[in-house]
Amino acid sequence: MAELTPLGIAVLALLEERSMHAYEMYQILMKRRNDRLVKVRPGSLYHTVERLAGQELVEATGIDRDGNRPERTTYAITAEGQAALVRRVREGIEAPVYEYPLFPVVLSEVHTLEPDDALRRLRLRLDNVDLQLEELDEAIAEVRARGVPEPFWLAADYNRVQLASQRDWLKTVIDRIESKDLPWLHRSKK
C-alpha cells in the first residue's frame, strides 16, 4: 500500500469526524485554514479520495443531489482507513523527514544578489512572516474563544513557533548585513 500523502491524511481525518462528500471536505479544509498545512486543490482532493477508495481506505456510502447541482458521492472511512491513518500519524511523529523546502535552497544562494537587493527581499519576507503571524494569532484566538480543544489545533501552535523563530532569525540577519557584521561576498559581473 502506498504511503499516505499529507492530503490523504487530511481526508481520512475529516472522515473520522463524519461521512461527507469531497466538496464538503474541501470547504471544511479551507474554512479551517488547513491549506496552510497541506496543499489543497479541488482536483487533487477528488483524486486523493478516489485513490483512497481504490485502496479501500474509504468507501462510498451514498449519492445525493441538491437541486440542480451535480450528484455528490458521500464517503466514510473504513476500518483499514482508520488503521492506516493511525499508523501514518505515528510514523510522522516519530521519524523526522526532510521535506526539501525552497527557502533554505535560495538562502544558500542569496550571495548571488547585491547586498541592497538581498536586504530588500529579506525585509519583504520579514513583512510577509509578520503578516502570517498576525493571521495565525487571530486564528488561534478564534479557536480558543470557541472552546476548540487544544489537541485539534496543535499544528497552528507549532507553525506559530516556527514562524516566530523565522521572524527572529530574519531580523538578526538583516541587522547583521546592515551593520556589516555579516560580510557580503557578492561579486558583481563586469
C-alpha positions in Angstrom: 0.0 0.0 0.0 1.3 3.5 -0.9 2.2 5.9 1.9 -0.5 8.3 2.8 0.2 11.8 1.4 -0.5 14.9 3.6 -3.8 15.4 1.7 -4.7 11.7 2.3 -4.1 12.2 6.0 -6.3 15.2 6.0 -9.1 13.4 4.1 -9.1 10.4 6.4 -9.0 12.7 9.5 -12.1 14.5 8.2 -13.9 11.2 7.6 -13.0 10.2 11.1 -15.3 13.1 12.2 -18.2 12.0 9.9 -19.1 10.9 6.4 -19.1 13.6 3.8 -18.6 14.3 0.1 -15.4 15.6 -1.4 -16.6 19.2 -2.0 -17.7 19.4 1.7 -14.2 18.2 2.6 -12.7 20.9 0.5 -14.9 23.6 2.2 -14.0 22.4 5.7 -10.3 22.3 5.0 -10.4 25.8 3.6 -12.6 27.1 6.5 -10.2 25.6 9.0 -7.3 27.1 7.1 -5.7 23.7 6.6 -4.5 24.9 3.2 -1.6 26.3 5.3 -0.7 22.8 6.4 -1.3 20.8 3.2 -1.7 21.8 -0.5 -5.4 21.7 -1.1 -6.8 22.0 -4.6 -10.3 20.6 -5.6 -8.9 18.4 -8.4 -6.2 16.9 -6.2 -8.7 16.4 -3.4 -11.1 14.5 -5.7 -8.1 12.4 -7.0 -7.0 11.7 -3.4 -10.5 10.5 -2.4 -10.6 8.2 -5.5 -7.2 6.8 -4.7 -8.2 6.2 -1.1 -11.3 4.4 -2.3 -9.3 2.3 -4.6 -7.1 1.3 -1.7 -10.3 0.5 0.3 -9.4 3.1 3.0 -12.6 5.0 2.3 -15.9 3.7 0.8 -18.8 5.3 -0.9 -21.9 5.3 1.3 -24.4 7.1 -0.9 -25.0 9.5 -3.7 -27.2 12.6 -3.2 -28.2 15.6 -5.3 -29.0 19.1 -4.1 -31.3 20.9 -6.5 -29.7 21.3 -9.9 -26.2 20.6 -8.6 -24.3 17.5 -9.8 -24.6 14.3 -7.9 -22.2 14.0 -4.9 -20.8 10.8 -3.6 -20.6 10.6 0.2 -17.6 8.7 1.7 -16.9 7.1 5.0 -13.6 5.9 6.4 -13.2 2.1 6.6 -11.6 0.2 9.4 -8.5 -0.2 7.1 -8.5 3.6 6.6 -8.6 4.2 10.4 -5.7 1.8 10.9 -3.7 3.5 8.0 -4.4 7.0 9.5 -3.2 6.0 13.0 -0.2 4.2 11.5 0.8 7.2 9.4 0.3 9.7 12.2 2.5 7.6 14.5 5.2 7.3 11.8 5.1 11.0 11.0 5.5 12.0 14.6 8.3 9.5 15.4 10.6 9.9 12.4 11.6 13.4 11.1 11.6 13.5 7.3 13.4 16.3 5.5 10.9 17.8 3.0 13.3 20.0 0.9 11.6 23.4 1.3 12.6 26.1 -1.1 13.6 28.8 1.4 16.9 27.1 2.6 17.8 26.4 -1.0 17.5 30.1 -2.0 19.2 31.2 1.2 22.2 29.1 0.3 22.4 31.2 -2.9 21.4 34.6 -1.6 25.1 35.7 -2.0 24.4 35.9 -5.8 22.3 39.1 -5.0 23.7 42.5 -4.5 23.6 43.3 -0.7 20.9 46.0 -1.1 18.8 43.7 -3.2 19.2 40.9 -0.7 18.2 43.2 2.2 15.1 44.4 0.3 14.0 40.9 -0.3 14.7 39.7 3.2 12.7 42.7 4.5 9.8 41.7 2.2 9.9 38.2 3.6 10.0 39.5 7.1 6.9 41.6 6.4 5.1 38.5 5.0 6.1 36.4 8.0 4.8 39.2 10.3 1.5 39.1 8.4 1.3 35.3 8.6 1.9 35.5 12.4 -0.9 38.1 12.8 -3.3 35.9 10.9 -2.2 32.8 12.8 -2.6 34.6 16.1 -6.1 35.7 15.1 -7.0 32.1 14.1 -5.6 30.7 17.4 -7.6 33.3 19.4 -10.7 32.4 17.4 -10.4 28.6 18.2 -9.6 29.4 21.8 -12.7 31.6 22.1 -14.9 28.9 20.5 -13.5 26.4 23.1 -11.9 24.1 20.5 -9.8 21.7 22.5 -6.1 22.3 22.0 -5.2 18.9 20.5 -7.2 19.9 17.5 -5.0 23.0 16.8 -1.6 21.9 17.9 -0.3 22.3 14.3 -1.3 26.0 14.4 0.8 26.5 17.6 3.7 24.6 16.0 3.5 26.7 12.9 3.4 29.9 15.0 6.5 28.9 16.9 8.3 28.2 13.6 7.2 31.5 12.1 8.3 33.4 15.2 11.6 31.7 15.0 12.0 32.6 11.3 11.0 36.2 12.1 13.6 36.5 14.8 16.3 34.9 12.5 15.4 37.2 9.6 15.7 40.3 11.9 19.1 39.1 13.1 20.4 38.5 9.6 19.1 41.8 8.3 20.7 43.6 11.3 24.0 41.8 10.7 24.0 42.7 6.9 23.2 46.3 7.7 25.8 46.7 10.4 28.4 44.9 8.1 28.8 42.2 10.8 27.9 39.8 8.1 30.4 40.5 5.3 28.7 40.2 1.9 30.8 38.4 -0.7 28.8 39.1 -3.8 30.9 39.5 -6.9 29.4 41.8 -9.4 29.8 40.8 -13.0 31.6 43.3 -15.2 
